[in-house]
Amino acid sequence: MEIAIYVFSIMYSPGPVNILGFNAGLTGYAKRTAGFCFGVGAAMFSWFILLGYLGEAFAAVYHGALPYIASIGSAYILYLAWKMFFARADTQGDASPASILRFRDGFLLQALNPKGMVVILPVTTIMFPAAHITGLGIVACAALISIGAVGAPGSYCAVGAMAGSRFRNRRYLGMANKVMGILLIGVAFSIIYDFFL
């Protein structure tokens, strides 16, 4: 139970994945984000399986690689922030580049998000062993957590869609894109601060 509460509270808190989901819903592209959400879940599943089976043996190597992963993850988040900041606020015509979120975007963002991986490491190296979760139990837990990971950006997307249905003014949506782009820049720099300063 403590694993579920811990993971749920982290996954459903605001972060780059959920900000992008909210923006897609806000700008009217909620139906196009299913691939993105499943990409997030697939990345979580992959990390949980990898770290779940390698456990503490991988922990030392993982901590050594974390600054490199943080660098790549921060750069990717900055790239997404740039796309969102300069996206067209068009809810009637073709989707803006920031509004089309594909499986690849969700997978890469979650796989390269060092804060997400820092959450996974304590679960796989401390909580799983403490709860005697081994073998197929790791796969079952990874699958359940990954389903929750799919729902996190999906729920933010739904909330964004409800908020976006209340206003369709392109100027306000453009401002929302810029605010969320700035939030993503803040996330990237907080990662840089946490791992390098």
HELIX and SHEET records of a PDB file:
HELIX    1   1 GLU A    2  MET A   11  1                                  10    
HELIX    2   2 PRO A   16  LEU A   26  1                                  11    
HELIX    3   3 ALA A   30  THR A   33  5                                   4    
HELIX    4   4 ALA A   34  PHE A   85  1                                  52    
HELIX    5   5 PHE A  103  ALA A  111  1                                   9    
HELIX    6   6 PRO A  114  PRO A  122  1                                   9    
HELIX    7   7 VAL A  123  MET A  127  3                                   5    
HELIX    8   8 PHE A  128  ALA A  130  1                                   3    
HELIX    9   9 LEU A  136  GLY A  164  1                                  29    
HELIX   10  10 ARG A  170  PHE A  196  1                                  27    
END                                                                             
